[in-house]
Amino acid sequence: MNAPDRYERFVVPEGTKKVSFEKDTKIMNAASFTIEREDHTIGNILRMQLHRDPNVLFAGYKLPHPLQYKIIVRIHTASQSSPTQAYTQAINDLDKELENLKQAFEDEKTRFERMKQGY
C-alpha cells in the first residue's frame, strides 16, 4: 500500500520545528506560521481564536495537501500589534480556555461520583 505510516501524521521528525514563522514581504504586519503535524481541528480553533482579537484584520489557514501533515496559518494585524503577538496571545488564551474546560469536567465528574455514592 502506498499510504504513509499512521504515526507520520502525529510525530514531528527529528530536526523539524513544530512551528515555523515566515514574515510576509509584500504586506506590512502579515505573516505565515507553518504548524507541523496538525490538521483542521487545530487550524479552525486557532483561526476562530484569532478572530476574537480586535487587532487581527485577517486570520485563515490551509492544508497544502492531504498527505502533507501540516497547516499554514496566515495572520494580518493592525499596526498596534504584530502577527507574532496575536499568535502567541491566541495560543495562551486557548490554553486557559482548555484548562477551564478540564477543570469544569473534573468538578462535574467529582460531583457525579459523590452523588452516585449517596444512592
Secondary structure, 3 states (H helix, E strand, C coil): CCCCCHHHHCCCCCCCCCEEEEECCCCCCEEEEEEECCCHHHHHHHHHHHHCCCCEEEEEEECCCCCCCEEEEEEEECCCCCHHHHHHHHHHHHHHHHHHHHHHHHHHHHHHHHHHHHC
